[in-house]
């Protein structure tokens, strides 16, 4: 479910940034995101960064079915 949500939000660096900053209370995430994310590569970078931040903060990223 989490992966699905991030996939849908992939176009929105602002959405990802806000959620992560609120979750981690790390207000410097904006400096590491590529904004505006115009290319697919920039969007992928932002989503990968989001997953890394979540993993570091102890969020289990496994899907319900283990995929």
C-alpha positions, 0 to 999 in steps of 0.5 A, a space after each residue: 500500500 505504501 509503495 502504491 501511494 508513493 508511486 501515485 505521488 511520484 509526480 509531486 516532490 512537494 507531497 513527498 517532502 511534506 510527508 517526510 518532513 512531518 514524519 521525521 521532523 527533519 526540515 532539511 529534506 528539501 535540500 536533498 530532493 530535486 525540485 522541480 522534478 521535471 524528468 523521470 530520473 529526477 522523480 525516481 531520485 526523489 522517490 528513492 530518497 523517500 524510501 531511504 528516509 523511511 527505512 532509516 526511520 524504521 518503517 517496514 517497506 514490505 508489501 502485504 504479499 511480500 512483493 
